[in-house]
């Protein structure tokens, strides 16, 4: 690892001119960081990762091995992108038809986790602290704190900011077993109340 401009990059990583990379970020083997992307402080960019033009990653984003983050994707702080998960950016790709400039946007909210081998079909946002299970195929927006699994992905519950499944009582309150944070379910939305 070589340290340059307050971030570290493996010698095999390709970092194009015009990429903005925050202090304390680590970029591992065979990754490609393209121009005009913004990577926040203290991120970890795993092996064989592509961060495309115009992508924005917040602070402390963890990108595991073999992930391509295509143009049109933005991730807030503390997002986790699991190994080999996939973002798309065109809904109807054809090799013979150039659809550059027609990329659909995808936003991943603060603290959300996307499991290994999951696919996020473009144009669908992932809410803050949502948890996308391994192998899920997301074909619609995911609300904050939602737990979704399967193909197509369906919501099976809610999770805390620490990633634990929330069990709501008859008053629609739940407590995270690890953090002791309290949550409320109201009008099919979860919010942290303490």
N, C-alpha and C positions, 0 to 999 in steps of 0.2 A: 504494500500500500504506500502510495506517495501522498504527502499532504501538500496541497496547493490552495492558496486563498482561503485557508481555514476549513477546507473540507478534504476528505481523503478519497483517493481513487486508485484502484488496481491498475497496473501498467497496461493491461489488455482492454480496459474500458476506453470507449471513444466518446469524448466530450466536445461537441461542436461549439464553435465560437458563437456567442450570443445567448448561451444558456446561463440562467441565473441559479446558483446553487448556494444554499445557506450554510452557515458555519456549523461544524460538527457533523455534517452529513457524510455518510460512507457509501461509496459506489464500488461494487464488487466486479468480479471477472466477466469479461465479454459483454458488458452492458453498453448501450448506446444512448447518450443524452443529446437530443437534437436541439437546434437553435430555437430561441424564443420561448423556451419552456421555463417555468419557475418552480424550483424545488426548495422548500423551506428548510429551516434549521433542524438539525438532529434527525434527519431522515435516514433510513437504511434502504438502499437500492440493491437488491440481491443480484445473483448471478444471472446473466443472459436476459436482462430486462431492457426494454425499449421505452423511453419516455419521449413522445413525439412532439412536434411543433405545437406551441400554444397551450400545452398541458400545464395545469397548475396543481402543485401538491403543497399542502399546508405544512405546519411544523409537526415533527415526530411521526411522519407517515412511514409505515413499514411495508415495503414491497418485497415479497418473497420471490424465489427463483422462477424464471420462465414466464414473466408477465409482460405483456405489451400494453402500454397505456396510450391509446390513440388520440389524435386531435379531436377536441370536443369534450374531453373528460376533465373534470375538476374534482379534487378531493380536499376536504377540510382537514383541520388538525386531527392527529391521533387516529387516522384511518389505517386499517390493516387489510392488505390485499394478499390473500393466500396463494400458495404455490400453484402456478399454471392456471390461475383464474383468467377469464377472458372478458375484455370489453369489445363491443363492436361499435362502428360509427356510421354504417350505412344499412338501411333496412332492406334494400333490394339490390345487393351488389351483382354486377355483371362484369366479367373481364373485358368485354369489348366496349363497354360504355363507361366513360369517365364521369364519375359523380363527385369529383372534388368540388368543394364548395357547398355540397348538400349534406354535410355531416350533421347528424343529430347529436345533440348535447346530452351528456350524462353527468349528474352531480352526485357525489357521495358525501353525506353529511358527517359532521364531527363525530369521532369515536366509533364509526360503523366498522364492522368486520365482514369481509367477504371470504368464504371458505375456499379451500383447494378445489380446483377444477370447476368452479362455478362460472356461469356465463351470464353477463349482463347485456341484454339486448338494448341497443342504443335508444335514447329518447326517454329513458325511465330513470327517475331519481331514487336514490337510496337515502332514507331519512337518518337523522342523527341517532347513533347508538344502535341502529338496526343490526341484526345478525343474519347473514345469508349462509345457510348450511352448505357443506361441501357438495359439489356436483349440481347444485340448484341451477335452474334456468329462469332468470328473472325476465318476465314479459310485461310487467306493469310497475307503476310506482310502488315503493315500499315505505310505509309510514315509519316515523321515529319509534325506536324501541321494539319494532316488530321482529319476530323470529319466523323466517321463511325457509322452506325446504322443498325439494322435489322438482319434477319436470312435467309441466310448468310449475314454477314455484308457487306455493300457497302458504298463507300464514297459519301457523299452528300455535302461536302464543306470543308472549312478550318477554323481553329480557331487560335486565338492569344495565346501568352504565358499566358494571363490572362483568357483564356477560353471563349472568345467572338467570335462569328461567324464573319469572315472577309468578307467584301463586296468589291471586287476589281473593280476599275474603268477601263475606256478604255485604260489607260496606264499600267494596271496590278499592280496597287498600292492600298494598303488598310491601314487604320489607326484603331487601336484598340480603341474603344470608352472609355475605362476606363484608359488605360495607356498612350494613345497617341503614342505608339510605331508604327513605320511604317514597312510595309511588302511589299515584291515584289513576284509576281508569274511569274516564268520563267521556260519554259520546264517542265511544270507540277510539279514543286517543289516550295515550299514557303521558303523564308528566311527573317529574320528580318534585315532591313537595317538601322534603327535608333531607 
